Amino acid sequence: MKTLAILFISVGLLAGCTSTPAEDFVQGSIRISPPIRTDPIRFAPLNDGGTQPGRFTDAKGRTFDFYIDHRLLTETPGAIYLIAYPGATNSVRVLDQKDFTKKIGALK
């Protein structure tokens, strides 16, 4: 009985000491490794209805600008765009926001 208790405690401690690495968010050529750190440099809301710009750095040190779409008359309210302002030629819309939020967290 004592041996069985020690076995269960050892297995519990071993399981508690191991951790699975956080899964990266991947879309096309963009790879973001959690956890992220939102950079303290905050941009003022843009004069387009309230698009919220910001910047974050992922666990590997890669920096990303992001924009949460709140443009007037937008067809994508609340959509997250990476790299550039929504509608810019190099902007990338996050297609699976549910997966993005699950892996990265909510952007503020």
DSSP file (Angstrom, degrees, kcal/mol; ACC not computed):
  #  RESIDUE AA STRUCTURE BP1 BP2  ACC     N-H-->O    O-->H-N    N-H-->O    O-->H-N    TCO  KAPPA ALPHA  PHI   PSI    X-CA   Y-CA   Z-CA
    1    1 A M     >        0   0    0      0, 0.0     4,-2.1     0, 0.0     5,-0.2   0.000 360.0 360.0 360.0 -43.2    0.0    0.0    0.0
    2    2 A K  H  >  +     0   0    0      1,-0.2     4,-2.2     2,-0.2     5,-0.2   0.891 360.0  51.3 -64.3 -38.6    2.8    2.4    0.9
    3    3 A T  H  > S+     0   0    0      1,-0.2     4,-2.2     2,-0.2    -1,-0.2   0.893 108.4  51.5 -64.7 -40.3    4.6    1.6   -2.4
    4    4 A L  H  > S+     0   0    0      2,-0.2     4,-2.3     1,-0.2    -1,-0.2   0.892 109.1  50.3 -63.8 -40.6    1.4    2.3   -4.3
    5    5 A A  H  X S+     0   0    0     -4,-2.1     4,-2.3     2,-0.2    -2,-0.2   0.910 110.6  49.2 -64.5 -42.6    1.0    5.7   -2.6
    6    6 A I  H  X S+     0   0    0     -4,-2.2     4,-2.6     2,-0.2    -2,-0.2   0.894 109.9  52.5 -64.1 -39.3    4.6    6.6   -3.4
    7    7 A L  H  X S+     0   0    0     -4,-2.2     4,-2.6     2,-0.2    -2,-0.2   0.938 110.5  46.6 -61.3 -48.1    4.1    5.6   -7.0
    8    8 A F  H  X S+     0   0    0     -4,-2.3     4,-2.4     1,-0.2    -2,-0.2   0.894 113.5  48.8 -62.7 -40.5    1.0    7.8   -7.3
    9    9 A I  H  X S+     0   0    0     -4,-2.3     4,-2.6     2,-0.2    -1,-0.2   0.919 111.9  49.3 -65.1 -43.3    2.7   10.8   -5.7
   10   10 A S  H  X S+     0   0    0     -4,-2.6     4,-2.5     2,-0.2    -2,-0.2   0.916 112.1  47.4 -63.0 -43.9    5.7   10.3   -8.0
   11   11 A V  H  X S+     0   0    0     -4,-2.6     4,-2.6     2,-0.2    -1,-0.2   0.910 112.2  50.8 -64.0 -41.4    3.6   10.2  -11.1
   12   12 A G  H  X S+     0   0    0     -4,-2.4     4,-1.9    -5,-0.2    -2,-0.2   0.905 112.0  46.4 -62.6 -42.4    1.7   13.3   -9.9
   13   13 A L  H  X S+     0   0    0     -4,-2.6     4,-1.5     2,-0.2    -2,-0.2   0.906 112.4  50.3 -66.9 -41.0    4.8   15.2   -9.3
   14   14 A L  H  X S+     0   0    0     -4,-2.5     4,-1.0     1,-0.2     3,-0.3   0.922 111.4  48.1 -62.8 -44.0    6.3   14.2  -12.6
   15   15 A A  H  < S+     0   0    0     -4,-2.6     3,-0.3     1,-0.2    -1,-0.2   0.867 111.1  51.6 -64.6 -35.9    3.1   15.2  -14.5
   16   16 A G  H  < S+     0   0    0     -4,-1.9    -1,-0.2     1,-0.2    -2,-0.2   0.765 107.6  52.6 -72.1 -25.3    3.1   18.5  -12.7
   17   17 A C  H  < S+     0   0    0     -4,-1.5     2,-0.3    -3,-0.3    -1,-0.2   0.673  97.8  75.6 -86.0 -17.9    6.7   19.3  -13.6
   18   18 A T     <  -     0   0    0     -4,-1.0     2,-0.4    -3,-0.3     0, 0.0  -0.705  61.2-173.8 -93.7 147.4    6.2   18.7  -17.3
   19   19 A S        -     0   0    0     -2,-0.3    -3,-0.0     3,-0.0    -2,-0.0  -0.999  23.8-124.7-139.4 142.6    4.5   21.3  -19.4
   20   20 A T        -     0   0    0     -2,-0.4     3,-0.1     1,-0.1     2,-0.0  -0.680  36.7-110.4 -83.6 138.1    3.5   21.2  -23.0
   21   21 A P        -     0   0    0      0, 0.0    -1,-0.1     0, 0.0     2,-0.1  -0.368  38.3 -99.5 -66.8 146.8    4.9   24.1  -25.1
   22   22 A A        -     0   0    0     12,-0.2     2,-0.3     1,-0.1    81,-0.1  -0.392  41.0-113.4 -65.2 142.1    2.3   26.6  -26.2
   23   23 A E        -     0   0    0     10,-0.1    -1,-0.1    -3,-0.1     2,-0.0  -0.622  29.0-120.5 -82.6 133.8    1.3   26.1  -29.8
   24   24 A D        -     0   0    0     -2,-0.3     2,-0.6     9,-0.1     9,-0.2  -0.336  17.7-123.4 -68.0 150.2    2.2   28.7  -32.3
   25   25 A F  E     -A   32   0A   0      7,-2.7     7,-2.7    78,-0.1     2,-0.4  -0.873  35.4-172.9 -91.0 126.6   -0.4   30.6  -34.3
   26   26 A V  E     +A   31   0A   0     -2,-0.6     2,-0.3     5,-0.2     5,-0.2  -0.985  19.2 161.8-127.9 129.6    0.4   30.1  -38.0
   27   27 A Q  E >   -A   30   0A   0      3,-2.4     3,-2.3    -2,-0.4     2,-0.2  -0.886  69.2 -51.2-144.3 112.9   -1.2   31.8  -41.0
   28   28 A G  T 3  S-     0   0    0     -2,-0.3    -1,-0.1     1,-0.3     0, 0.0  -0.412 124.0 -16.0  59.4-126.1    0.6   31.7  -44.3
   29   29 A S  T 3  S+     0   0    0     -2,-0.2     2,-0.5    -3,-0.1    -1,-0.3   0.412 116.6 100.6 -90.0   2.1    4.1   33.0  -43.7
   30   30 A I  E <   +A   27   0A   0     -3,-2.3    -3,-2.4     2,-0.0     2,-0.4  -0.771  46.1 177.4 -93.0 129.3    3.2   34.5  -40.3
   31   31 A R  E     -A   26   0A   0     -2,-0.5     2,-0.5    -5,-0.2    -5,-0.2  -0.994   5.6-172.5-130.9 124.8    4.2   32.5  -37.2
   32   32 A I  E     -A   25   0A   0     -7,-2.7    -7,-2.7    -2,-0.4     4,-0.1  -0.978   9.5-154.9-121.5 123.3    3.5   33.9  -33.7
   33   33 A S        -     0   0    0     -2,-0.5    26,-3.1    -9,-0.2    27,-0.3  -0.862  32.0-101.4-100.7 116.3    4.9   32.1  -30.7
   34   34 A P  S    S+     0   0    0      0, 0.0   -12,-0.2     0, 0.0     2,-0.1  -0.391  89.6  60.7 -73.2 158.1    3.0   32.6  -27.4
   35   35 A P  S    S-     0   0    0      0, 0.0     2,-0.3     0, 0.0    -2,-0.1   0.555  70.6-165.4 -82.0 158.7    3.2   34.1  -24.9
   36   36 A I        -     0   0    0     68,-0.4     2,-0.5    22,-0.2    22,-0.2  -0.710  12.4-146.1-104.0 159.6    3.1   37.6  -26.3
   37   37 A R  E     -B   57   0B   0     20,-2.7    20,-2.4    -2,-0.3     2,-0.4  -0.982  17.0-135.3-124.2 117.4    4.0   40.9  -24.6
   38   38 A T  E     -B   56   0B   0     -2,-0.5    18,-0.3    18,-0.2    20,-0.0  -0.587  28.5-122.6 -71.5 126.3    2.0   43.9  -25.6
   39   39 A D        -     0   0    0     16,-2.1    16,-0.3    -2,-0.4    -1,-0.1  -0.431   9.6-128.1 -73.4 143.9    4.5   46.8  -26.1
   40   40 A P  S    S+     0   0    0      0, 0.0     2,-0.8     0, 0.0    -1,-0.1   0.694  83.5 100.6 -67.1 -17.7    3.9   49.9  -24.0
   41   41 A I        -     0   0    0     14,-0.0     2,-0.4     1,-0.0    14,-0.3  -0.580  58.7-173.6 -70.3 111.6    4.1   52.1  -27.1
   42   42 A R        -     0   0    0     -2,-0.8     2,-0.3    12,-0.1    12,-0.1  -0.890  15.3-141.3-111.6 139.5    0.4   52.7  -27.8
   43   43 A F        -     0   0    0     10,-0.5     3,-0.1    -2,-0.4    12,-0.0  -0.649  26.4-107.2 -91.9 153.0   -0.9   54.5  -30.8
   44   44 A A        -     0   0    0     -2,-0.3     3,-0.1     1,-0.1    -1,-0.1  -0.532  49.1 -88.6 -72.9 146.5   -3.8   56.9  -30.6
   45   45 A P        -     0   0    0      0, 0.0     7,-0.2     0, 0.0    -1,-0.1  -0.284  52.7-109.2 -53.9 141.7   -7.0   55.6  -32.2
   46   46 A L    >>  -     0   0    0      5,-1.8     2,-2.0     1,-0.1     4,-0.8  -0.373  21.3-111.9 -77.0 154.8   -7.1   56.5  -35.8
   47   47 A N  T 34 S+     0   0    0      1,-0.2    -1,-0.1     2,-0.1    24,-0.0  -0.356  95.6  91.0 -84.3  58.5   -9.4   59.1  -37.2
   48   48 A D  T 34 S-     0   0    0     -2,-2.0    24,-2.5     3,-0.1    -1,-0.2   0.205 119.5 -62.5-134.2  11.2  -11.5   56.5  -39.1
   49   49 A G  T <4 S-     0   0    0     -3,-0.6    -2,-0.1    22,-0.2    22,-0.1   0.249 100.3 -52.1 118.4  -8.9  -14.1   55.6  -36.6
   50   50 A G     <  +     0   0    0     -4,-0.8    21,-0.2     1,-0.2    -3,-0.1   0.663  65.4 176.7 121.3  21.5  -11.9   54.2  -33.9
   51   51 A T        -     0   0    0     -5,-0.2    -5,-1.8    19,-0.1    18,-0.2  -0.348  27.7-136.9 -55.3 131.8   -9.5   51.5  -35.4
   52   52 A Q  E     - C   0  68B   0     16,-2.0    16,-2.3    -7,-0.2     2,-0.2  -0.835  21.5-168.9-100.3 108.9   -7.3   50.4  -32.5
   53   53 A P  E     + C   0  67B   0      0, 0.0   -10,-0.5     0, 0.0     2,-0.3  -0.575  17.7 145.9 -90.4 159.4   -3.6   50.1  -33.5
   54   54 A G  E     - C   0  66B   0     12,-2.1    12,-2.5    -2,-0.2     2,-0.3  -0.958  33.8-124.4-170.0-174.6   -1.0   48.5  -31.3
   55   55 A R  E     - C   0  65B   0    -16,-0.3   -16,-2.1    -2,-0.3     2,-0.3  -0.996  19.7-178.4-147.3 142.4    2.2   46.4  -31.2
   56   56 A F  E     -BC  38  64B   0      8,-2.4     8,-2.9    -2,-0.3     2,-0.4  -0.966  17.4-141.7-139.5 160.5    3.2   43.2  -29.6
   57   57 A T  E     -BC  37  63B   0    -20,-2.4   -20,-2.7    -2,-0.3     6,-0.2  -0.976  20.1-141.7-120.8 133.2    6.3   41.0  -29.3
   58   58 A D    >   -     0   0    0      4,-2.6     3,-1.9    -2,-0.4   -22,-0.2  -0.246  36.0 -89.1 -88.0-179.2    6.1   37.2  -29.3
   59   59 A A  T 3  S+     0   0    0    -26,-3.1   -23,-0.1     1,-0.3    -1,-0.1   0.715 126.5  53.8 -63.9 -22.4    8.2   34.7  -27.3
   60   60 A K  T 3  S-     0   0    0    -27,-0.3    -1,-0.3     2,-0.1   -28,-0.0   0.383 121.4-104.3 -93.8   3.3   10.8   34.5  -30.1
   61   61 A G  S <  S+     0   0    0     -3,-1.9     2,-0.3     1,-0.3    -2,-0.1   0.531  71.4 145.1  88.5   6.4   11.3   38.3  -30.1
   62   62 A R        -     0   0    0    -29,-0.1    -4,-2.6     1,-0.0     2,-0.4  -0.635  39.5-143.6 -79.9 135.2    9.4   39.0  -33.4
   63   63 A T  E     -C   57   0B   0     -2,-0.3     2,-0.4    -6,-0.2    -6,-0.2  -0.829  16.9-173.1-104.0 137.3    7.5   42.3  -33.3
   64   64 A F  E     -C   56   0B   0     -8,-2.9    -8,-2.4    -2,-0.4     2,-0.3  -0.994  17.0-145.4-131.3 131.5    4.1   42.7  -35.0
   65   65 A D  E     -C   55   0B   0     -2,-0.4    18,-2.4   -10,-0.2     2,-0.3  -0.743  26.8-169.7 -84.9 144.1    1.9   45.7  -35.5
   66   66 A F  E     -CD  54  82B   0    -12,-2.5   -12,-2.1    -2,-0.3     2,-0.4  -0.956  15.3-162.3-135.8 157.5   -1.8   45.0  -35.2
   67   67 A Y  E     -CD  53  81B   0     14,-2.5    14,-2.9    -2,-0.3     2,-0.7  -0.995  10.9-150.3-139.1 128.8   -5.0   46.9  -36.0
   68   68 A I  E     -CD  52  80B   0    -16,-2.3   -16,-2.0    -2,-0.4     2,-0.4  -0.910  33.3-121.6-100.5 118.3   -8.5   46.0  -34.7
   69   69 A D        +     0   0    0     10,-3.0     9,-3.6    -2,-0.7    10,-0.3  -0.431  54.7 143.3 -72.8 114.3  -10.9   47.2  -37.3
   70   70 A H        +     0   0    0     -2,-0.4   -19,-0.1     7,-0.2    -1,-0.1  -0.101  27.2 149.7-133.9  32.6  -13.5   49.7  -36.2
   71   71 A R    >   -     0   0    0    -21,-0.2     3,-1.5     5,-0.1   -22,-0.2  -0.306  58.1 -93.0 -65.9 151.7  -13.6   51.8  -39.3
   72   72 A L  T 3  S+     0   0    0    -24,-2.5    -1,-0.1     1,-0.3   -22,-0.1  -0.456 108.9   3.1 -63.1 135.9  -16.8   53.6  -40.2
   73   73 A L  T 3  S+     0   0    0      1,-0.2    -1,-0.3    -2,-0.1     2,-0.1   0.722  92.6 164.5  59.8  25.7  -19.0   51.4  -42.5
   74   74 A T    <   -     0   0    0     -3,-1.5    -1,-0.2     1,-0.1     0, 0.0  -0.391  39.4-148.2 -71.5 150.6  -16.5   48.5  -42.4
   75   75 A E  S    S+     0   0    0      1,-0.2    -1,-0.1    -2,-0.1    -2,-0.0   0.444  95.3  51.4 -93.2  -3.0  -17.5   45.1  -43.5
   76   76 A T  S >  S-     0   0    0     -5,-0.1     3,-2.0     3,-0.1    -1,-0.2  -0.436  75.3-176.0-130.4  59.7  -15.2   43.5  -41.0
   77   77 A P  T 3  S+     0   0    0      0, 0.0    -7,-0.2     0, 0.0     3,-0.1  -0.366  75.0   8.4 -63.2 130.8  -16.0   45.1  -37.6
   78   78 A G  T 3  S+     0   0    0     -9,-3.6    -8,-0.1     1,-0.3     2,-0.0   0.426  91.4 147.4  82.3  -0.7  -13.6   43.8  -34.9
   79   79 A A    <   -     0   0    0     -3,-2.0   -10,-3.0   -10,-0.3     2,-0.5  -0.362  45.5-128.2 -67.8 147.5  -11.4   42.0  -37.3
   80   80 A I  E     -D   68   0B   0     14,-0.3    14,-3.1   -12,-0.2     2,-0.4  -0.856  23.1-169.7-100.7 129.0   -7.7   41.8  -36.5
   81   81 A Y  E     -DE  67  93B   0    -14,-2.9   -14,-2.5    -2,-0.5     2,-0.3  -0.948   7.2-152.4-116.8 139.3   -5.2   42.9  -39.1
   82   82 A L  E     +DE  66  92B   0     10,-3.1    10,-2.2    -2,-0.4     2,-1.9  -0.792  65.7   6.3-110.0 154.0   -1.4   42.3  -38.8
   83   83 A I  S    S+     0   0    0    -18,-2.4     2,-0.3    -2,-0.3     8,-0.2  -0.301 121.2  22.8  78.8 -50.0    1.5   44.2  -40.2
   84   84 A A  S    S-     0   0    0     -2,-1.9     8,-0.2   -19,-0.1   -17,-0.2  -0.929  93.6 -71.0-145.9 166.3   -0.3   47.1  -41.7
   85   85 A Y    >   -     0   0    0     -2,-0.3     3,-2.6     1,-0.1     6,-0.2  -0.210  67.8 -85.0 -54.9 141.8   -3.6   49.2  -41.6
   86   86 A P  T 3  S+     0   0    0      0, 0.0    -1,-0.1     0, 0.0     3,-0.1  -0.255 118.5  23.2 -51.3 130.8   -6.7   47.3  -42.9
   87   87 A G  T 3  S+     0   0    0      1,-0.4    -2,-0.1    -3,-0.1     2,-0.1   0.173  90.0 127.3  95.1 -17.4   -6.9   47.7  -46.7
   88   88 A A  S X  S-     0   0    0     -3,-2.6     3,-1.6     1,-0.1    -1,-0.4  -0.412  72.7-114.6 -69.0 151.5   -3.1   48.4  -47.1
   89   89 A T  T 3  S+     0   0    0      1,-0.3    -1,-0.1    -3,-0.1    -2,-0.0   0.799 114.0  42.0 -61.5 -29.7   -1.5   46.1  -49.7
   90   90 A N  T 3  S+     0   0    0     -5,-0.1    -1,-0.3     2,-0.1     2,-0.2   0.326  86.5 117.2-101.4   8.8    0.7   44.3  -47.1
   91   91 A S    <   -     0   0    0     -3,-1.6     2,-0.5    -6,-0.2    -8,-0.2  -0.499  51.3-152.1 -75.8 147.8   -1.9   44.0  -44.3
   92   92 A V  E     -E   82   0B   0    -10,-2.2   -10,-3.1    -8,-0.2     2,-0.4  -0.972   4.9-145.9-124.1 116.6   -2.9   40.5  -43.3
   93   93 A R  E     -E   81   0B   0     -2,-0.5     2,-0.6   -12,-0.2   -12,-0.2  -0.669  23.1-120.1 -81.4 132.3   -6.3   39.8  -41.9
   94   94 A V        -     0   0    0    -14,-3.1   -14,-0.3    -2,-0.4     3,-0.3  -0.625  27.9-167.5 -70.7 115.7   -6.4   37.1  -39.2
   95   95 A L  S    S+     0   0    0     -2,-0.6     2,-0.7     1,-0.3    -1,-0.2   0.838  77.5  42.1 -79.8 -34.3   -8.8   34.6  -40.8
   96   96 A D     >  +     0   0    0      1,-0.2     4,-2.4     2,-0.1    -1,-0.3  -0.735  63.7 168.3-115.2  82.0   -9.4   32.4  -37.7
   97   97 A Q  H  > S+     0   0    0     -2,-0.7     4,-2.8    -3,-0.3     5,-0.2   0.816  75.7  59.1 -65.3 -30.2   -9.8   34.8  -34.9
   98   98 A K  H  > S+     0   0    0      2,-0.2     4,-2.1     1,-0.2    -1,-0.2   0.940 110.0  42.0 -63.2 -46.9  -11.1   32.1  -32.6
   99   99 A D  H  > S+     0   0    0      2,-0.2     4,-2.3     1,-0.2     5,-0.3   0.897 114.3  52.8 -65.3 -41.7   -7.8   30.1  -33.0
  100  100 A F  H  X>S+     0   0    0     -4,-2.4     4,-3.3     1,-0.2     5,-0.8   0.939 111.9  44.6 -58.7 -49.3   -5.8   33.3  -32.7
  101  101 A T  H  X5S+     0   0    0     -4,-2.8     4,-0.7     3,-0.2    -1,-0.2   0.870 112.2  52.9 -65.6 -37.7   -7.5   34.3  -29.5
  102  102 A K  H  <5S+     0   0    0     -4,-2.1    -1,-0.2    -5,-0.2    -2,-0.2   0.909 121.1  30.8 -63.6 -42.8   -7.2   30.8  -28.1
  103  103 A K  H  <5S+     0   0    0     -4,-2.3    -2,-0.2    -5,-0.1    -3,-0.2   0.856 135.9  23.0 -86.2 -38.0   -3.4   30.6  -28.8
  104  104 A I  H  <5S-     0   0    0     -4,-3.3   -68,-0.4    -5,-0.3    -3,-0.2   0.800 100.6-127.1-101.3 -36.1   -2.3   34.2  -28.4
  105  105 A G     << -     0   0    0     -5,-0.8     2,-0.2    -4,-0.7    -1,-0.2  -0.400  43.0 -44.7 105.7 171.9   -5.0   35.8  -26.2
  106  106 A A        -     0   0    0     -2,-0.1     2,-0.3    -5,-0.1    -5,-0.0  -0.555  55.0-132.3 -77.9 138.7   -7.1   38.9  -26.6
  107  107 A L              0   0    0     -2,-0.2    -2,-0.0     1,-0.1    -1,-0.0  -0.714 360.0 360.0 -90.3 141.7   -5.4   42.0  -27.9
  108  108 A K              0   0    0     -2,-0.3    -1,-0.1   -40,-0.0    -2,-0.0   0.335 360.0 360.0-127.4 360.0   -6.1   45.3  -26.1
